[in-house]
């Protein structure tokens, strides 16, 4: 969907469990628009299902990446690569105290310093 907020409007934008649902062919435009709406010193917070969570999630059938409405799939590496086109600093966080960020059921990233 088109978001028609003026550029440089928001200090923070949260894209929580949304990017995997963006229609094919619209992903880059979606990210371009989110970044456009951020203030120059703003940050983007992103959460998406992890395509490669710890095997315990797969064994328990708790992985979230293969749901039918998901059009995009992310690993820690691919998400950092995509966001790195827009931001100089990307930090990933664990969602629990058991697994490192790259092995959690969700990938959680905060991005600063727009390029």
QUIKA-V385939 format. One record per helix or strand. SS is the DSSP state (alpha for helix, beta for strand). FROM is the first residue (numbers start at 1). TO is the last residue. If there is no record, write none. Layout:
SS,FROM,TO
SS,FROM,TO
This chain:
beta,10,16
alpha,19,21
alpha,27,37
beta,38,50
alpha,55,59
beta,74,74
alpha,76,84
beta,87,93
alpha,101,103
beta,106,114
